């Protein structure tokens, strides 16, 4: 099942994000092998991270939600709000 993770950082948490970044990236590389897209949600300045967005295939929505809870960013308390929902690719057509 294709799912999207939209994770919004707590205000003033850039230091925590940067401190946890290497662990987060290593965890993603090891544990999420079905990526379609992964990257930060940026502020209006186009450079300051304010969250994370991941789109990946999982065996179920429950599995996707459980995996998101294992993300080192989540475990570190970085996020103010997290949304994990099914999605589908409409464009470009596949």
C-alpha positions as CSV (number, residue, x, y, z in Angstrom):
1,X,0.0,0.0,0.0
2,X,1.4,3.4,-1.0
3,X,1.4,5.7,2.0
4,X,2.4,9.3,2.7
5,X,4.0,10.4,6.0
6,X,3.6,14.2,6.6
7,X,5.5,15.1,9.8
8,X,5.6,18.6,11.1
9,X,8.4,19.7,13.4
10,X,7.8,21.4,16.7
11,X,8.6,25.1,16.7
12,X,12.2,25.8,17.6
13,X,13.4,22.3,17.0
14,X,16.0,22.7,14.3
15,X,18.8,21.8,16.7
16,X,17.1,18.6,17.6
17,X,16.5,17.8,13.9
18,X,20.2,18.3,13.0
19,X,21.4,16.4,16.1
20,X,19.2,13.4,15.1
21,X,19.6,13.6,11.3
22,X,22.4,11.1,10.8
23,X,20.6,8.5,12.8
24,X,17.3,9.2,11.0
25,X,18.9,8.8,7.5
26,X,20.7,5.6,8.5
27,X,17.5,4.2,9.9
28,X,15.6,5.1,6.7
29,X,18.2,3.5,4.5
30,X,18.2,0.3,6.5
31,X,14.4,-0.1,7.1
32,X,12.4,1.6,4.4
33,X,13.4,0.0,1.1
34,X,10.3,0.9,-0.9
35,X,10.7,4.7,-1.2
36,X,9.0,6.7,-3.9
37,X,10.1,10.0,-2.3
38,X,11.7,11.2,0.9
39,X,12.8,14.7,1.9
40,X,12.3,17.6,4.2
41,X,9.3,20.0,4.2
42,X,11.0,23.4,3.9
43,X,10.0,26.8,5.2
44,X,9.2,29.8,2.9
45,X,12.9,30.6,2.7
46,X,13.4,27.3,0.7
47,X,16.2,26.1,3.0
48,X,15.0,25.7,6.6
49,X,13.6,22.3,7.4
50,X,10.2,22.4,9.1
51,X,9.1,18.7,8.7
52,X,9.5,15.6,6.7
53,X,7.6,14.0,3.9
54,X,8.0,10.3,2.9
55,X,6.0,8.4,0.3
56,X,6.7,4.6,0.3
57,X,5.0,1.2,-0.2
58,X,4.2,-0.8,2.9
59,X,2.3,-4.1,3.3
60,X,-0.5,-2.2,5.1
61,X,-1.5,1.1,6.6
62,X,-0.9,-0.3,10.0
63,X,2.6,-1.4,9.1
64,X,3.4,2.1,7.7
65,X,2.1,3.7,10.9
66,X,4.2,1.4,13.0
67,X,7.3,2.0,11.0
68,X,6.8,5.8,11.3
69,X,6.8,5.5,15.0
70,X,10.2,3.8,14.8
71,X,11.8,6.7,13.0
72,X,14.5,8.3,15.2
73,X,13.0,11.7,14.6
74,X,9.7,10.5,16.0
75,X,11.4,8.8,19.0
76,X,13.4,12.0,19.7
77,X,10.1,14.0,20.0
78,X,10.9,16.2,17.0
79,X,7.4,16.2,15.5
80,X,4.4,18.4,16.6
81,X,2.0,16.6,14.3
82,X,2.2,13.4,12.2
83,X,-0.2,12.3,9.5
84,X,0.2,8.8,7.9
85,X,-2.4,8.1,5.3
86,X,-2.8,6.0,2.1
87,X,-2.2,7.7,-1.2
88,X,-2.0,6.9,-4.9
89,X,0.0,8.1,-7.8
90,X,-2.1,9.9,-10.3
91,X,0.6,11.8,-12.2
92,X,2.8,11.0,-13.9
93,X,0.8,8.0,-15.0
94,X,2.6,4.7,-14.4
